[in-house]
């Protein structure tokens, strides 16, 4: 899969929630929930979407906070797969 140009990345960012940012070849968004159970439920939902897409996020969880970073490792940067999964994650919220 081919990495996106800087121009295409900026265009694709417009299709996402404004909380997504690009840093070090990754799409990043932080989420905060009322408690750990809600955070874990969200992560479980994301995991199902990621498995179906065969594209898995890098993420961190601390109690009620979840940080997701999307990148296509085998392409060495951002691809359509990252933005497609980010849109699916936005739909979950």
Biopython code that builds the backbone (N, CA, C, O; Angstrom):
import numpy as np
from Bio.PDB.StructureBuilder import StructureBuilder

atoms = [
    (1, "UNK", "N", (0.839, -1.173, 0.000)),
    (1, "UNK", "CA", (0.000, 0.000, 0.000)),
    (1, "UNK", "C", (0.888, 1.242, 0.000)),
    (1, "UNK", "O", (1.931, 1.277, 0.653)),
    (2, "UNK", "N", (0.463, 2.239, -0.730)),
    (2, "UNK", "CA", (1.245, 3.453, -0.936)),
    (2, "UNK", "C", (0.920, 4.508, 0.125)),
    (2, "UNK", "O", (-0.243, 4.707, 0.476)),
    (3, "UNK", "N", (1.958, 5.182, 0.633)),
    (3, "UNK", "CA", (1.742, 6.258, 1.605)),
    (3, "UNK", "C", (1.134, 7.469, 0.901)),
    (3, "UNK", "O", (1.312, 7.672, -0.300)),
    (4, "UNK", "N", (0.416, 8.255, 1.681)),
    (4, "UNK", "CA", (-0.245, 9.434, 1.144)),
    (4, "UNK", "C", (0.699, 10.625, 1.107)),
    (4, "UNK", "O", (1.613, 10.738, 1.923)),
    (5, "UNK", "N", (0.462, 11.506, 0.149)),
    (5, "UNK", "CA", (1.228, 12.748, 0.071)),
    (5, "UNK", "C", (0.776, 13.677, 1.196)),
    (5, "UNK", "O", (-0.284, 13.482, 1.790)),
    (6, "UNK", "N", (1.582, 14.671, 1.471)),
    (6, "UNK", "CA", (1.250, 15.667, 2.502)),
    (6, "UNK", "C", (-0.085, 16.341, 2.171)),
    (6, "UNK", "O", (-0.912, 16.558, 3.057)),
    (7, "UNK", "N", (-0.288, 16.667, 0.907)),
    (7, "UNK", "CA", (-1.538, 17.311, 0.474)),
    (7, "UNK", "C", (-2.746, 16.398, 0.704)),
    (7, "UNK", "O", (-3.787, 16.847, 1.183)),
    (8, "UNK", "N", (-2.603, 15.131, 0.364)),
    (8, "UNK", "CA", (-3.698, 14.171, 0.550)),
    (8, "UNK", "C", (-3.985, 13.956, 2.038)),
    (8, "UNK", "O", (-5.143, 13.809, 2.429)),
    (9, "UNK", "N", (-2.953, 13.938, 2.857)),
    (9, "UNK", "CA", (-3.133, 13.803, 4.311)),
    (9, "UNK", "C", (-3.958, 14.966, 4.841)),
    (9, "UNK", "O", (-4.876, 14.763, 5.636)),
    (10, "UNK", "N", (-3.641, 16.174, 4.411)),
    (10, "UNK", "CA", (-4.398, 17.345, 4.852)),
    (10, "UNK", "C", (-5.855, 17.279, 4.394)),
    (10, "UNK", "O", (-6.758, 17.664, 5.137)),
    (11, "UNK", "N", (-6.083, 16.796, 3.182)),
    (11, "UNK", "CA", (-7.457, 16.623, 2.689)),
    (11, "UNK", "C", (-8.205, 15.581, 3.509)),
    (11, "UNK", "O", (-9.362, 15.789, 3.876)),
    (12, "UNK", "N", (-7.553, 14.471, 3.794)),
    (12, "UNK", "CA", (-8.178, 13.387, 4.556)),
    (12, "UNK", "C", (-8.472, 13.819, 5.996)),
    (12, "UNK", "O", (-9.479, 13.410, 6.574)),
    (13, "UNK", "N", (-7.607, 14.633, 6.567)),
    (13, "UNK", "CA", (-7.839, 15.130, 7.930)),
    (13, "UNK", "C", (-9.164, 15.876, 8.043)),
    (13, "UNK", "O", (-9.803, 15.859, 9.095)),
    (14, "UNK", "N", (-9.570, 16.523, 6.969)),
    (14, "UNK", "CA", (-10.833, 17.263, 6.963)),
    (14, "UNK", "C", (-12.038, 16.335, 7.097)),
    (14, "UNK", "O", (-13.125, 16.789, 7.452)),
    (15, "UNK", "N", (-11.862, 15.048, 6.819)),
    (15, "UNK", "CA", (-12.971, 14.090, 6.897)),
    (15, "UNK", "C", (-13.112, 13.497, 8.295)),
    (15, "UNK", "O", (-14.032, 12.723, 8.561)),
    (16, "UNK", "N", (-12.192, 13.867, 9.187)),
    (16, "UNK", "CA", (-12.176, 13.306, 10.542)),
    (16, "UNK", "C", (-12.600, 14.339, 11.579)),
    (16, "UNK", "O", (-12.651, 15.538, 11.308)),
    (17, "UNK", "N", (-12.903, 13.839, 12.771)),
    (17, "UNK", "CA", (-13.137, 14.727, 13.905)),
    (17, "UNK", "C", (-11.894, 15.600, 14.086)),
    (17, "UNK", "O", (-10.769, 15.148, 13.872)),
    (18, "UNK", "N", (-12.109, 16.833, 14.477)),
    (18, "UNK", "CA", (-11.004, 17.790, 14.581)),
    (18, "UNK", "C", (-9.976, 17.436, 15.660)),
    (18, "UNK", "O", (-8.913, 18.053, 15.717)),
    (19, "UNK", "N", (-10.273, 16.462, 16.508)),
    (19, "UNK", "CA", (-9.326, 16.080, 17.558)),
    (19, "UNK", "C", (-8.190, 15.192, 17.045)),
    (19, "UNK", "O", (-7.214, 14.971, 17.761)),
    (20, "UNK", "N", (-8.303, 14.684, 15.823)),
    (20, "UNK", "CA", (-7.211, 13.906, 15.245)),
    (20, "UNK", "C", (-6.088, 14.843, 14.831)),
    (20, "UNK", "O", (-6.334, 15.913, 14.275)),
    (21, "UNK", "N", (-4.852, 14.435, 15.106)),
    (21, "UNK", "CA", (-3.678, 15.192, 14.680)),
    (21, "UNK", "C", (-2.715, 14.234, 13.982)),
    (21, "UNK", "O", (-2.841, 13.014, 14.090)),
    (22, "UNK", "N", (-1.767, 14.802, 13.277)),
    (22, "UNK", "CA", (-0.712, 14.006, 12.642)),
    (22, "UNK", "C", (0.594, 14.338, 13.328)),
    (22, "UNK", "O", (0.959, 15.504, 13.476)),
    (23, "UNK", "N", (1.302, 13.281, 13.749)),
    (23, "UNK", "CA", (2.599, 13.454, 14.397)),
    (23, "UNK", "C", (3.443, 12.219, 14.111)),
    (23, "UNK", "O", (2.994, 11.094, 14.328)),
    (24, "UNK", "N", (4.662, 12.424, 13.625)),
    (24, "UNK", "CA", (5.594, 11.318, 13.347)),
    (24, "UNK", "C", (4.956, 10.209, 12.516)),
    (24, "UNK", "O", (5.002, 9.038, 12.893)),
    (25, "UNK", "N", (4.366, 10.581, 11.393)),
    (25, "UNK", "CA", (3.788, 9.609, 10.456)),
    (25, "UNK", "C", (2.626, 8.801, 11.045)),
    (25, "UNK", "O", (2.353, 7.687, 10.597)),
    (26, "UNK", "N", (1.939, 9.366, 12.056)),
    (26, "UNK", "CA", (0.805, 8.687, 12.685)),
    (26, "UNK", "C", (-0.363, 9.651, 12.854)),
    (26, "UNK", "O", (-0.179, 10.850, 13.061)),
    (27, "UNK", "N", (-1.562, 9.097, 12.760)),
    (27, "UNK", "CA", (-2.779, 9.813, 13.139)),
    (27, "UNK", "C", (-2.993, 9.551, 14.618)),
    (27, "UNK", "O", (-2.970, 8.400, 15.054)),
    (28, "UNK", "N", (-3.200, 10.602, 15.394)),
    (28, "UNK", "CA", (-3.300, 10.436, 16.846)),
    (28, "UNK", "C", (-4.558, 11.132, 17.364)),
    (28, "UNK", "O", (-4.900, 12.240, 16.950)),
    (29, "UNK", "N", (-5.224, 10.449, 18.274)),
    (29, "UNK", "CA", (-6.366, 11.052, 18.965)),
    (29, "UNK", "C", (-6.418, 10.504, 20.385)),
    (29, "UNK", "O", (-6.150, 9.327, 20.629)),
    (30, "UNK", "N", (-6.773, 11.391, 21.318)),
    (30, "UNK", "CA", (-6.928, 11.008, 22.721)),
    (30, "UNK", "C", (-8.407, 11.059, 23.085)),
    (30, "UNK", "O", (-9.142, 11.942, 22.642)),
    (31, "UNK", "N", (-8.826, 10.102, 23.895)),
    (31, "UNK", "CA", (-10.207, 9.986, 24.338)),
    (31, "UNK", "C", (-10.221, 9.926, 25.857)),
    (31, "UNK", "O", (-9.298, 9.398, 26.477)),
    (32, "UNK", "N", (-11.267, 10.466, 26.446)),
    (32, "UNK", "CA", (-11.435, 10.379, 27.894)),
    (32, "UNK", "C", (-12.873, 9.958, 28.188)),
    (32, "UNK", "O", (-13.822, 10.503, 27.625)),
    (33, "UNK", "N", (-13.014, 8.987, 29.073)),
    (33, "UNK", "CA", (-14.311, 8.420, 29.425)),
    (33, "UNK", "C", (-14.575, 8.623, 30.913)),
    (33, "UNK", "O", (-13.702, 9.086, 31.646)),
    (34, "UNK", "N", (-15.773, 8.277, 31.351)),
    (34, "UNK", "CA", (-16.110, 8.458, 32.763)),
    (34, "UNK", "C", (-15.320, 7.524, 33.666)),
    (34, "UNK", "O", (-14.983, 7.886, 34.794)),
    (35, "UNK", "N", (-15.021, 6.318, 33.175)),
    (35, "UNK", "CA", (-14.309, 5.361, 34.014)),
    (35, "UNK", "C", (-13.606, 4.318, 33.145)),
    (35, "UNK", "O", (-13.690, 4.346, 31.918)),
    (36, "UNK", "N", (-12.922, 3.413, 33.804)),
    (36, "UNK", "CA", (-12.170, 2.371, 33.106)),
    (36, "UNK", "C", (-13.073, 1.462, 32.298)),
    (36, "UNK", "O", (-12.711, 1.068, 31.189)),
    (37, "UNK", "N", (-14.240, 1.119, 32.823)),
    (37, "UNK", "CA", (-15.149, 0.207, 32.127)),
    (37, "UNK", "C", (-15.559, 0.797, 30.777)),
    (37, "UNK", "O", (-15.571, 0.086, 29.772)),
    (38, "UNK", "N", (-15.895, 2.081, 30.744)),
    (38, "UNK", "CA", (-16.267, 2.718, 29.479)),
    (38, "UNK", "C", (-15.074, 2.776, 28.518)),
    (38, "UNK", "O", (-15.232, 2.559, 27.316)),
    (39, "UNK", "N", (-13.909, 3.062, 29.039)),
    (39, "UNK", "CA", (-12.708, 3.100, 28.202)),
    (39, "UNK", "C", (-12.432, 1.722, 27.600)),
    (39, "UNK", "O", (-12.110, 1.603, 26.418)),
    (40, "UNK", "N", (-12.562, 0.692, 28.422)),
    (40, "UNK", "CA", (-12.293, -0.663, 27.946)),
    (40, "UNK", "C", (-13.352, -1.111, 26.942)),
    (40, "UNK", "O", (-13.028, -1.792, 25.969)),
    (41, "UNK", "N", (-14.608, -0.740, 27.162)),
    (41, "UNK", "CA", (-15.672, -1.070, 26.211)),
    (41, "UNK", "C", (-15.398, -0.419, 24.859)),
    (41, "UNK", "O", (-15.588, -1.037, 23.812)),
    (42, "UNK", "N", (-14.951, 0.834, 24.892)),
    (42, "UNK", "CA", (-14.588, 1.532, 23.664)),
    (42, "UNK", "C", (-13.447, 0.801, 22.956)),
    (42, "UNK", "O", (-13.500, 0.586, 21.745)),
    (43, "UNK", "N", (-12.427, 0.425, 23.705)),
    (43, "UNK", "CA", (-11.291, -0.286, 23.113)),
    (43, "UNK", "C", (-11.737, -1.612, 22.504)),
    (43, "UNK", "O", (-11.245, -2.005, 21.446)),
    (44, "UNK", "N", (-12.652, -2.295, 23.156)),
    (44, "UNK", "CA", (-13.170, -3.560, 22.618)),
    (44, "UNK", "C", (-13.896, -3.332, 21.291)),
    (44, "UNK", "O", (-13.745, -4.113, 20.352)),
    (45, "UNK", "N", (-14.679, -2.264, 21.223)),
    (45, "UNK", "CA", (-15.376, -1.938, 19.976)),
    (45, "UNK", "C", (-14.391, -1.599, 18.864)),
    (45, "UNK", "O", (-14.544, -2.049, 17.729)),
    (46, "UNK", "N", (-13.382, -0.806, 19.198)),
    (46, "UNK", "CA", (-12.354, -0.468, 18.214)),
    (46, "UNK", "C", (-11.641, -1.736, 17.746)),
    (46, "UNK", "O", (-11.355, -1.887, 16.559)),
    (47, "UNK", "N", (-11.360, -2.634, 18.665)),
    (47, "UNK", "CA", (-10.661, -3.872, 18.318)),
    (47, "UNK", "C", (-11.440, -4.681, 17.285)),
    (47, "UNK", "O", (-10.845, -5.260, 16.376)),
    (48, "UNK", "N", (-12.749, -4.726, 17.416)),
    (48, "UNK", "CA", (-13.576, -5.461, 16.446)),
    (48, "UNK", "C", (-13.495, -4.819, 15.068)),
    (48, "UNK", "O", (-13.382, -5.522, 14.064)),
    (49, "UNK", "N", (-13.551, -3.497, 15.009)),
    (49, "UNK", "CA", (-13.427, -2.795, 13.726)),
    (49, "UNK", "C", (-12.027, -2.995, 13.135)),
    (49, "UNK", "O", (-11.879, -3.212, 11.932)),
    (50, "UNK", "N", (-11.020, -2.921, 13.976)),
    (50, "UNK", "CA", (-9.641, -3.077, 13.512)),
    (50, "UNK", "C", (-9.400, -4.480, 12.967)),
    (50, "UNK", "O", (-8.740, -4.649, 11.942)),
    (51, "UNK", "N", (-9.928, -5.469, 13.646)),
    (51, "UNK", "CA", (-9.745, -6.854, 13.195)),
    (51, "UNK", "C", (-10.420, -7.062, 11.844)),
    (51, "UNK", "O", (-9.854, -7.696, 10.954)),
    (52, "UNK", "N", (-11.625, -6.529, 11.692)),
    (52, "UNK", "CA", (-12.339, -6.644, 10.425)),
    (52, "UNK", "C", (-11.571, -5.956, 9.299)),
    (52, "UNK", "O", (-11.530, -6.453, 8.174)),
    (53, "UNK", "N", (-10.962, -4.810, 9.609)),
    (53, "UNK", "CA", (-10.193, -4.059, 8.611)),
    (53, "UNK", "C", (-8.786, -4.623, 8.406)),
    (53, "UNK", "O", (-8.072, -4.206, 7.494)),
    (54, "UNK", "N", (-8.396, -5.568, 9.256)),
    (54, "UNK", "CA", (-7.029, -6.112, 9.242)),
    (54, "UNK", "C", (-6.004, -4.986, 9.352)),
    (54, "UNK", "O", (-4.990, -4.959, 8.654)),
    (55, "UNK", "N", (-6.311, -4.066, 10.252)),
    (55, "UNK", "CA", (-5.430, -2.910, 10.473)),
    (55, "UNK", "C", (-5.526, -2.546, 11.951)),
    (55, "UNK", "O", (-6.585, -2.129, 12.419)),
    (56, "UNK", "N", (-4.450, -2.698, 12.675)),
    (56, "UNK", "CA", (-4.506, -2.618, 14.133)),
    (56, "UNK", "C", (-3.803, -1.376, 14.668)),
    (56, "UNK", "O", (-2.701, -1.041, 14.234)),
    (57, "UNK", "N", (-4.444, -0.702, 15.607)),
    (57, "UNK", "CA", (-3.880, 0.537, 16.142)),
    (57, "UNK", "C", (-2.782, 0.291, 17.169)),
    (57, "UNK", "O", (-2.699, -0.774, 17.780)),
    (58, "UNK", "N", (-1.959, 1.291, 17.335)),
    (58, "UNK", "CA", (-1.100, 1.377, 18.514)),
    (58, "UNK", "C", (-1.925, 2.170, 19.509)),
    (58, "UNK", "O", (-2.504, 3.196, 19.154)),
    (59, "UNK", "N", (-1.988, 1.710, 20.751)),
    (59, "UNK", "CA", (-2.780, 2.465, 21.713)),
    (59, "UNK", "C", (-2.257, 2.315, 23.110)),
    (59, "UNK", "O", (-1.513, 1.393, 23.446)),
    (60, "UNK", "N", (-2.686, 3.279, 23.922)),
    (60, "UNK", "CA", (-2.338, 3.294, 25.340)),
    (60, "UNK", "C", (-3.631, 3.491, 26.120)),
    (60, "UNK", "O", (-4.541, 4.191, 25.676)),
    (61, "UNK", "N", (-3.696, 2.862, 27.292)),
    (61, "UNK", "CA", (-4.851, 3.037, 28.161)),
    (61, "UNK", "C", (-4.361, 3.228, 29.590)),
    (61, "UNK", "O", (-3.587, 2.427, 30.114)),
    (62, "UNK", "N", (-4.829, 4.303, 30.202)),
    (62, "UNK", "CA", (-4.599, 4.545, 31.617)),
    (62, "UNK", "C", (-5.939, 4.926, 32.221)),
    (62, "UNK", "O", (-6.476, 6.002, 31.957)),
    (63, "UNK", "N", (-6.462, 4.033, 33.027)),
    (63, "UNK", "CA", (-7.765, 4.178, 33.669)),
    (63, "UNK", "C", (-8.840, 4.602, 32.670)),
    (63, "UNK", "O", (-9.328, 3.756, 31.920)),
    (64, "UNK", "N", (-9.225, 5.869, 32.630)),
    (64, "UNK", "CA", (-10.325, 6.295, 31.769)),
    (64, "UNK", "C", (-9.855, 6.993, 30.485)),
    (64, "UNK", "O", (-10.662, 7.566, 29.753)),
    (65, "UNK", "N", (-8.557, 6.941, 30.222)),
    (65, "UNK", "CA", (-8.000, 7.611, 29.052)),
    (65, "UNK", "C", (-7.466, 6.581, 28.052)),
    (65, "UNK", "O", (-6.844, 5.584, 28.419)),
    (66, "UNK", "N", (-7.735, 6.863, 26.775)),
    (66, "UNK", "CA", (-7.249, 6.012, 25.687)),
    (66, "UNK", "C", (-6.595, 6.922, 24.654)),
    (66, "UNK", "O", (-7.163, 7.940, 24.259)),
    (67, "UNK", "N", (-5.409, 6.547, 24.228)),
    (67, "UNK", "CA", (-4.712, 7.263, 23.157)),
    (67, "UNK", "C", (-4.518, 6.273, 22.014)),
    (67, "UNK", "O", (-3.980, 5.182, 22.204)),
    (68, "UNK", "N", (-4.964, 6.671, 20.826)),
    (68, "UNK", "CA", (-4.834, 5.818, 19.647)),
    (68, "UNK", "C", (-3.898, 6.488, 18.653)),
    (68, "UNK", "O", (-4.006, 7.684, 18.384)),
    (69, "UNK", "N", (-2.981, 5.700, 18.114)),
    (69, "UNK", "CA", (-2.089, 6.156, 17.048)),
    (69, "UNK", "C", (-2.218, 5.171, 15.888)),
    (69, "UNK", "O", (-2.034, 3.965, 16.059)),
    (70, "UNK", "N", (-2.536, 5.696, 14.717)),
    (70, "UNK", "CA", (-2.698, 4.866, 13.521)),
    (70, "UNK", "C", (-1.596, 5.178, 12.528)),
    (70, "UNK", "O", (-1.311, 6.339, 12.233)),
    (71, "UNK", "N", (-0.987, 4.133, 12.022)),
    (71, "UNK", "CA", (-0.006, 4.246, 10.943)),
    (71, "UNK", "C", (0.046, 2.891, 10.243)),
    (71, "UNK", "O", (-0.296, 1.868, 10.835)),
    (72, "UNK", "N", (0.466, 2.887, 9.009)),
    (72, "UNK", "CA", (0.609, 1.632, 8.276)),
    (72, "UNK", "C", (2.091, 1.277, 8.285)),
    (72, "UNK", "O", (2.872, 1.784, 7.480)),
    (73, "UNK", "N", (2.459, 0.404, 9.203)),
    (73, "UNK", "CA", (3.865, 0.081, 9.428)),
    (73, "UNK", "C", (4.558, -0.443, 8.170)),
    (73, "UNK", "O", (5.669, -0.021, 7.847)),
    (74, "UNK", "N", (3.898, -1.366, 7.461)),
    (74, "UNK", "CA", (4.570, -1.958, 6.298)),
    (74, "UNK", "C", (4.712, -0.978, 5.136)),
    (74, "UNK", "O", (5.502, -1.223, 4.224)),
    (75, "UNK", "N", (3.964, 0.127, 5.150)),
    (75, "UNK", "CA", (4.108, 1.156, 4.123)),
    (75, "UNK", "C", (5.044, 2.273, 4.591)),
    (75, "UNK", "O", (5.535, 3.058, 3.780)),
    (76, "UNK", "N", (5.287, 2.337, 5.897)),
    (76, "UNK", "CA", (6.186, 3.354, 6.432)),
    (76, "UNK", "C", (5.559, 4.728, 6.586)),
    (76, "UNK", "O", (6.255, 5.741, 6.525)),
    (77, "UNK", "N", (4.242, 4.769, 6.787)),
    (77, "UNK", "CA", (3.575, 6.061, 6.969)),
    (77, "UNK", "C", (2.072, 5.928, 6.884)),
    (77, "UNK", "O", (1.519, 4.841, 7.051)),
    (78, "UNK", "N", (1.421, 7.038, 6.624)),
    (78, "UNK", "CA", (-0.039, 7.072, 6.580)),
    (78, "UNK", "C", (-0.572, 6.648, 5.214)),
    (78, "UNK", "O", (-0.067, 7.060, 4.170)),
    (79, "UNK", "N", (-1.611, 5.809, 5.257)),
    (79, "UNK", "CA", (-2.272, 5.344, 4.041)),
    (79, "UNK", "C", (-3.780, 5.507, 4.203)),
    (79, "UNK", "O", (-4.262, 5.928, 5.255)),
    (80, "UNK", "N", (-4.508, 5.172, 3.158)),
    (80, "UNK", "CA", (-5.972, 5.210, 3.206)),
    (80, "UNK", "C", (-6.506, 4.343, 4.340)),
    (80, "UNK", "O", (-7.529, 4.670, 4.942)),
    (81, "UNK", "N", (-5.822, 3.241, 4.637)),
    (81, "UNK", "CA", (-6.278, 2.346, 5.712)),
    (81, "UNK", "C", (-6.364, 3.066, 7.052)),
    (81, "UNK", "O", (-7.279, 2.815, 7.837)),
    (82, "UNK", "N", (-5.428, 3.948, 7.312)),
    (82, "UNK", "CA", (-5.417, 4.684, 8.577)),
    (82, "UNK", "C", (-6.626, 5.613, 8.683)),
    (82, "UNK", "O", (-7.273, 5.686, 9.727)),
    (83, "UNK", "N", (-6.918, 6.310, 7.608)),
    (83, "UNK", "CA", (-8.039, 7.241, 7.629)),
    (83, "UNK", "C", (-9.379, 6.509, 7.657)),
    (83, "UNK", "O", (-10.331, 6.970, 8.286)),
    (84, "UNK", "N", (-9.445, 5.386, 6.985)),
    (84, "UNK", "CA", (-10.679, 4.591, 7.014)),
    (84, "UNK", "C", (-10.955, 4.098, 8.434)),
    (84, "UNK", "O", (-12.088, 4.181, 8.908)),
    (85, "UNK", "N", (-9.939, 3.591, 9.108)),
    (85, "UNK", "CA", (-10.128, 3.126, 10.482)),
    (85, "UNK", "C", (-10.441, 4.298, 11.414)),
    (85, "UNK", "O", (-11.265, 4.159, 12.318)),
    (86, "UNK", "N", (-9.802, 5.441, 11.209)),
    (86, "UNK", "CA", (-10.085, 6.620, 12.030)),
    (86, "UNK", "C", (-11.545, 7.046, 11.876)),
    (86, "UNK", "O", (-12.186, 7.424, 12.857)),
    (87, "UNK", "N", (-12.074, 6.986, 10.656)),
    (87, "UNK", "CA", (-13.488, 7.328, 10.461)),
    (87, "UNK", "C", (-14.400, 6.336, 11.183)),
    (87, "UNK", "O", (-15.425, 6.724, 11.743)),
    (88, "UNK", "N", (-14.025, 5.060, 11.169)),
    (88, "UNK", "CA", (-14.803, 4.053, 11.907)),
    (88, "UNK", "C", (-14.781, 4.332, 13.415)),
    (88, "UNK", "O", (-15.788, 4.173, 14.105)),
    (89, "UNK", "N", (-13.626, 4.745, 13.901)),
    (89, "UNK", "CA", (-13.496, 5.080, 15.332)),
    (89, "UNK", "C", (-14.343, 6.313, 15.643)),
    (89, "UNK", "O", (-15.019, 6.354, 16.671)),
    (90, "UNK", "N", (-14.312, 7.306, 14.777)),
    (90, "UNK", "CA", (-15.149, 8.492, 14.986)),
    (90, "UNK", "C", (-16.625, 8.099, 15.067)),
    (90, "UNK", "O", (-17.371, 8.641, 15.882)),
    (91, "UNK", "N", (-17.036, 7.167, 14.232)),
    (91, "UNK", "CA", (-18.433, 6.716, 14.229)),
    (91, "UNK", "C", (-18.831, 6.042, 15.538)),
    (91, "UNK", "O", (-20.001, 6.069, 15.918)),
    (92, "UNK", "N", (-17.869, 5.438, 16.227)),
    (92, "UNK", "CA", (-18.166, 4.785, 17.510)),
    (92, "UNK", "C", (-18.461, 5.787, 18.604)),
    (92, "UNK", "O", (-19.205, 5.483, 19.537)),
    (93, "UNK", "N", (-17.901, 6.962, 18.509)),
    (93, "UNK", "CA", (-18.083, 7.994, 19.522)),
    (93, "UNK", "C", (-19.364, 8.687, 19.236)),
    (93, "UNK", "O", (-19.743, 9.608, 19.960)),
]
sb = StructureBuilder()
sb.init_structure("model")
sb.init_model(0)
sb.init_chain("A")
sb.init_seg("    ")
for serial, (resi, resn, name, xyz) in enumerate(atoms, 1):
    if name == "N":
        sb.init_residue(resn, " ", resi, " ")
    sb.init_atom(name, np.array(xyz, "f"), 0.0, 1.0, " ", f" {name:<3s}", serial, name[0])
structure = sb.get_structure()
